[in-house]
Amino acid sequence: KICLGMSAYSSNVKMHGVPPQQATYANYAPSMAQSKAQAAAFVPGNMRIGTPPTPKQQQAPVSKCNDSFFAILFIAHFILIGWLGFSKGIPEIEGTAESTSNADFKAPTETIDVDIPTTALFTCIFLTLAMGAVLGLAYVKLCLTWGENLIHYSTRALIGLYILFGVLFVGYGSTFGGILCFIVAAIIACWYSCVQRLIAFAGANLSVACDGASKFPTLFIVAFAALAMNIVWVVLWGFAMIGVAKPSDVAVVDINGQTYESSLCVDYAKDDSMRDNEYCTNEGGCCDCASNTAPSWSDLSDRDGACINPTMTQITYFGMLISFYWGSSVISNVMHCVTAGAIASWWFKTDVGSTPVFDSFYRAMTTSFGSICLGSLLVAILKAVRQLLREARNNRNAGLFICIIDCCLSCVEWLLTMFNKYAFVYVSIYGYDFKTAGSAVWKLFTEQGFIPIINDDIIDTALSFGCLGSGVITGFVGYAYGAGAGVSDEYKLVMFVIGVVAGFAMSQVTLNVIASAIATVYVCWAENKQALQGTNPAHFNTLNSAWTKRVQEIGV
């Protein structure tokens, strides 16, 4: 990937019509008057922020909903999932809870006193979530000031960590694990050496993107709201899945020729020591029922397997998988488009107005929503297929073949995700439909090769290290809180894990906004860098000097 990106760099320079040897600052910088005139031409219409830079005179944008069929399809699908969740899933859960809590036929149980510090655990969760969000925002400020240095430090630290792990593996007698860590460290070091000359522009891109995102604090609030919406979607989809998988019309359970009402039956796990009858030895658990006349448990009413097996066809299951991934992807991509629209306003306009984030959100949820749904659906289908393949790996006869197919599809999924990332930027800036945006991305990659992808990879190392660092810090905060609260050592460890997960997740939400801003800055720079000179001359000089330096050092 790196070699392809480096070889494509010559076409990247030719795009500007300047031979590599003559690529100087003057070749890229028009007069300030020209830049301001170009920036002023990028007046947002009802559905787009900028006018695509073409020789033809642009007409006023027409407000319309692009790819509206897929927007309608997604809304209909959302209504269906909501109906399944509330009309099928929740009643099924309530019915199961009622049947298993019926006092007339409970299985004998032993009472175990467990002192769970509930208040301390919930306090730890809220504390570490807040701490993770604060650390994520602090890291944004750090990237703004030390963008290029952070890329260098994080990459070197990653190499050092793999070497350290390799030494530890060898020290504990795992030679294979040590060799594997050393190989990975060598690969990362080789990659780092190859991209040295690209880091200056990547660092400038990171700093400019962080400053642009910092101008709109509302973006981070919307990002956390998107996280909450994703959680709500997962819960709603889970209810729908229960409603589809375990329909409420199953009335009886058959065991050894005897039928029992399903409400009088209960599933229990293998070797459940809480039961007085013979333990279940089936890996999948067992079913036990009580009769209406004698509400007690006995071995005669025992059988292997669940009391009621899910009655879901493979087609239904596949459709539910697509639904799950589609909903999550749409929420994430709406947030990506909101960020891209706000950053593009900052790039092209000196006066972004009073509500640039809301304006961008409005476009993402109206005129661009169909395009977002279409791109997200393509990725969702691939994810669903891969999930089915992973579940089919248990077939020993076809395990290797399935593994190879899954590996190939994972590469396709990665490419499509990267493609969508830039396509949605074009959708947000210019109001393109998904097909037109895809053509624009294809042109971008054709002219610049793998440079945009390498640029993302370089910056992702610094962003990932920020998430990891935030997770470790909040982990120790959780552990310290546990020690101060006087909980046992076991729960101190639990609080450390809670802190790591919460800090990593909250920082990732924050830095995902920066990742979207980075892609937007790159597209805006590739399409019309002069607009930035009229709106933010200091940032233009930062990016332009790094770009020129890269051209001069590579010399191709």
N, C-alpha and C positions, 0 to 999 in steps of 0.2 A: 504494500500500500504506500509506504514511504517513498520507495523508488519510483513508483508511477507518479506520485505527486511531484517529486523533484523533476522528473523528465517532462512533466506537463507545464513546468514553470515558464518555459520559453513562450508557449502559447498564451500564458497569463500576461506576459509583458506585451506581446504583439497585439493583444486586445486594445491596448491604448495607442497603438500606432507608433510606438517609439522603440527603436532598436535598443538592445540592452546596453550597449556601450554609451548611448547618449541619454540614458534615463537619469535625469537630474531633477532637482526640485522644480526648476522653472518649467520643465515639460509637463508637470502635473498641476501646477498652480495657475489658474487664470487670475485676472485682476479682481480686486475686491468688489468692484462695481458689478462685474459680470456674475460673480458668485451670488451677490445679494439679489440680482435680477432673477437668476435661476432659482434661488431659494423661494423668492416671492411667487414664482410661477407654480409652486407646489401648494396650491390652495386646496384644502380638503373639500370634497363634495359630500353628498349624502352617504356615500359608501366607500370612499377611498381617500387616502391621505395624500398620495402623490400621483403625478401624471407620469407614466412610463417615459423615460428619456428616449424619444425617437425623433428623427428629422421632421416628421409630419406635425402639423399644428394639431394640438389635442382639442377635442370637443369636450364640453362640460359632461361630467359623468352622469349616467342615467341610474336612478335608484331602482334596483331590482334584486330579487332574492335569487342568488345563483344556486344551481343544483337543488332546487326546491323539492324535488321528488324524494330525495334522501332525507331532507329535513322532516317531511311529512311521515316518511317511513319510520324514522327514529322516534318521533313523537307518538305514533301509533304503537310502536314496540314498547315504549315507556309506559303508556297507559295499560297495555296488556300485562306487563310485569307487575304494575301496581295492583291491577285487579286480581291477578293470581295470588299475590302476596297477602292482600287483605281478605279476599273471599275464600281462599283455599288454605294458604299457609298458616295464618294466625289461628283460625279455628282448629286446624290439625294440632298445632302446638298446645292450645288450650285443652283440647280433648285428651291428648296424651297426658298432660299434667294432671287433669282431673282423675283419669283412670288410675294412674300410678299412685295418687295420693289418697285414694279411697280407703277409709279406715277399716272397712269390713273385711278386707282380704290383703293385708300387708304381710310381706315376708318377714320372718323374725330377723332382727338385726341386732348388732352389738353397738353400743354407744361408745364412741371414741372422743375424748376431750382433746380438742386441738385449739390452742391459744393463738389465733390469727390476729395480728395487729392491723385490723382493717383501716382504722383512722390513719395510722402511720403510713400504710401503703398508698392510700389515696392521696395523702398529702405529698408523698414522694413523687407520685405520678404528675401531679399538677406542678410541683416545684421544678422537676426536671424538664417538663414540657416548656415551661416558661424560660428556663435557663437555656434550653436548646435554641429557642427562637431568638433570644438575646445574643447568644454566641454566633448564630448564623448572620444576624444583622451586623455584628461587630466584624465578622470575617469579610463582609461586603466592603466595609470601610477599609479594611486591610488590603483587599484586592485593588481598591481604588488608588491607593498610594504605592503599593509594592507589587503591582501585577506581574511584571517580568521576573522579579526576584523570587516571588512565591512559586512560580513555575519551576525555576531552577532548584530551589530548596526542596520542594515537594518531590520532584523526580529523583533527586539524589537521596532523599530520605527513604523513598520507596526501594531504591536499589539497596541501600544499607539494611533495611528491614529484611529483605529476602536473604541477604548474606547472613544476617544474625540468625534468622530461622534455620538456615542451612547448617550453621555451626551448632545450634542447639540440637537439631535432628541427629547430626553425626555424634555429638556428645552423648546423646541418649541411646545410641546404637542403631539408629535408623539411617543407614548409609544411603539407601535409595531416596528417602525423603530429602536428605541433605543435598544429594546431587541434583535432584529436581529443582530445589530452591536456587542452587547456584546457576543452573541453566536459565531459569527465569530471570535472575538478576543480570546475567550476561546479555539476554535478549533485550531487556529494558535499557541496559547501558548502550547497546548498539543502536537502538532506536533513538536514544537521547543524543548520541553523537551525530546521527543523520539529520536530526531536526534542529540542530543548534542554530543555524542561520534563519530559521523560521520563528524562533522564540521571541525575538524583539517585536515583530508585528503582532504575534499572539498576545504578548503582554500588554501592548498598547490597546489591542482590541478589548482585552479583559478590563483594563482601567476605564476606558471610555464607556463600555457597557455598564459598569458599576456606577459610574457617575450619572449616566442617563437614567438608570433604574432608581437611583437615590433621589432624583428629582420628583419621583412619584411614589411617596410612601404608601399610597392607597393600593399600589400593586401588591405589596406584601400582605395587606389585609385580605385582598381578594384571593391571594394564593392560599392562605389559611382557610378561608371560606370554601375554596375548592377542595381542600383536604377533607373538611367536614362533610361536604357534599358527596365525596367519594365514599366516605364511611357510611353515610345514609344509603347510598346506592347499594353497597355490599350487603347491608342488612336487609334492604327491601328485596334484593335479588335472592338472598338466602331464604326469606319467607316464601317467595314464589317457587323456589326449588323444592322446598318441603311440600308445598301444595301440589306440585306436579309429580314428585317422586312417590308420595305416600297419600293417595287419594282417600278421602274420608268414607267412601262408600264400601270399604272392605269390612264386612260385618263379623265374619267368623274365622277361627284358626283351627286347623285340623292337626291333631296329634294322636298317633297310634289308633286312627279310626274314630276317635272321639272329637267332637266339635265343641269349641268354646267361643264365647263372645270375645271379640278383639279387645273390648274395654276391660276384660278380666285377665289380660295377659301382659307380661312384662319381659323385656329383654334384659339379660345380664351378661357380664363379661366373663371370660375364661378364668377359672380358679377364683371365683368370687367368694372370699372367706366370710362374707357377711351373711351367707345363706346357710340354713341348717340342713338342707338336703344335699345330695351327692354333688360334688363340685363339677362344674362344666369343664371339659377338656378340649372343646372345639375352639380353634383359633379365631373363628368368626363370632364367637359368643353363642349363647343358647336362649331358648324361649321357655318360659314357665307360665302355666295358666292355673287359675282356680275356678271351680265350678260354682254355679249359682246356689246350689243346695248346700254345698260344704265349702265355704270360702277359705280354703287353706291350701298350702302348696304341697305337692308330693312329687316323687320321682316319676310317677305314671303320667304326669302332665308335663314332662320335660322332653325337649328335643333339641338337636343341634340346629344352629342357624337362627336368623331373626324371626320374630313372630309373624311379621308382615313384610314380605320382600317388596322393595320398590318396583312398581310396574311402569317403568319408563323405557321407551324404545331408544335405540341408538340415535335415530334422527332427532327425537325430542331432546336428548342429552346434548347432541351437537349444537342444536339451536340455542339451548340454554347457555352453553359455553360461549357462543358468539355473542349472545345478549350480554353476558357478564363483561367480556372484554370490550365490547362496543361501548357500553355505558361508561366504563372507566376511562377509555381512550377519549371519548367525546369531552368529558369533564376536563381532562388534562390538556387537551388540545384547545379548548376554549380559553383556558388560562394562558396558554402559549400565544394565542392570537391576540388576547387582550394586551399582553406585554409587548408584542411586536407592534401593535397599532400605536401604543403610547410612545414607545421609543422612536418610531418613525415620525410621529408628530414633533417630537423634540429635535429630530435630525433636520427636518425640512422646514420648520416654522420657527420664527423668532417669538411669536406669541401663540402658545399652544392652547390658550383659552383657559377657562376656569375648571372645566371637567374633562380633561383629556382621557382619563382612565374610564370614566363612565361612557364617553363617546365611543371609545374602542370596544368596550363591553357590549354596547348597543349594536355596533356593527357585527360583532362576533355572534350575537344571539339572533340577528335578523338576516341581513343580506348575505353574510358569510357562513351562516349556520349549516346550510345544506352542503357546502363544500367541506366543512369540518366533519360532518357526518359521513360523507362519502370516503374521505381519506381514512377516517378512523375505522370504517367498516372493513376496508381492505386489510388493515393490520389485524383486526379482530378475527377475521376468518382464518388468517395464517396462524394466529395464536391458538385458536380452537383446534385446528388440524394438528398442530404440534402437541397439544395436550392429549388428544386421542392417541397419537403415536407413542407418547411417553407411557400411557397406560397399557398399550399393547406390547410393551417390551417384555412383559412376563411370558410371552410366547417364545419358548426356547428355540423353536424351529426357525422363526423369522426375526429373532432378536437383533442380530447383526445387521440385517438388511434394513430393519426399521430404524436402527440407530444411525445408519448412513443417511437415510432419507431425512430424519430429524435434524441431523447436522447441516444438510444442504438447505433445508427450510429455515433453519436458524440464521443462516447467512442471508437468505432472501428477506427474512423478517427484519434483520438489522439494516439492510440496504433500503427497504421500503420505509422503515421508521426514519432513517436519515433523510430520505427523499421527502417524506411528508413534513419533516421539521422545516425545511427550507421552502417547500411549497406553501405551507400555511403562512410563512412570512410574506410571500408575494400576495397571497389572498388578503392579508391584513393591510398591506401598504397600498396596493393598487386596485383592490376590489375584484380581482380575477376570480373566475370560476376555477374549479379544481383542475380541469383539463388544461386551461391556459396557464395556470400556475405551474403545472407539471412541465409544460413546454419551456417555461422560463427557467426552471431549475435544470432541465436537461441542457439548455443553452449555457447556463452558468457552469455546469460541470464539464461540458464540452470545451469551453474556452479556458477554464482554469484547472482542469484535471481533478486530482484528488486533494488539491490545496485546501478547499473548505473543510473537508473531512479531517485532514491532518491538523488543521488549525483547531478544530473542535477537540481532537484527541489530546493535543498539547495542553489546552486549557482545562480539560476534564480532569487531568491529573491533579492540578491545583485545587479544583473544586471538590474532588473526592477526598483529598487529604483534609480539606476544611471540615467536611462532614465527619470524617473519622476522628479528627482532633476534638470536635465538639462532642461527639459521642463519648470519648474517653473522659473528657473533663466532667461532663454531666454524670457519668458513671461514678466517679469519685465523689461528686456532690451528693448523689443518692446514698452512697456508702457512708459518707460523713453524717448525713442526716439520720440514717439508721443508727449509727453509733451514738449520736446525741439523743435520739429518742429512746435509747436503751433496749432495742430489740435484740433478739438472739443472733448469733453469728450466721445462722442459715438465712435469716431474713435480711441481714446486712448484704449478703451475696445477692439475694433476690433484688434488693433495691439498687445494687450496682448494675445488674443486668437491665433493670427498668430504666435506669439513667442512661445507659449506653444506647438502648433502642430509642428512647424518647429524644435524646440529644441528636442522634444521627438523623432521625426522621424529620424533626423540626428544622434542622439545618439544611437538609436536602430540599425541603419545601421552599426555603428562602433562596437557596442557590439555584433552584430550577428556574426562578425568575431571571437570575443572571444568565443562565444558559440560553434562555430565549432571547434575552437582550443581545447576547454575543452573536447569535445567528442573524439577528436583525441588523446589527451594526455592519456585519460582513456584507450582507446583501445590499444595504444602502451604499456602502463604500464601493462595491463593484458596479452598481448601477449609476450612481451619481454622487461622487465624492465632493464635487464642487459646492453642492448645496450646504454641506457642513461648514465650508469656509465662510459662508455668509451668516450662518446661525451660531456657530461655535468655533471661531478661528483657532483658539488654543488647542482644542481637540483635533481639529484638522491638521495642525502642524505636528502634533504628536503622532497621529496615524501616518501622515505623509512621510515624515522623516524615517519612521520605522520601515515603511514600504520601500522607500528609495534605498535605504541601507541594505535591505534584503536583495534588491535587484543588483546593487553594486557588488555585494559579496558573492552571490551565486554566479553572476556573470553569464547567465544563459537566458 
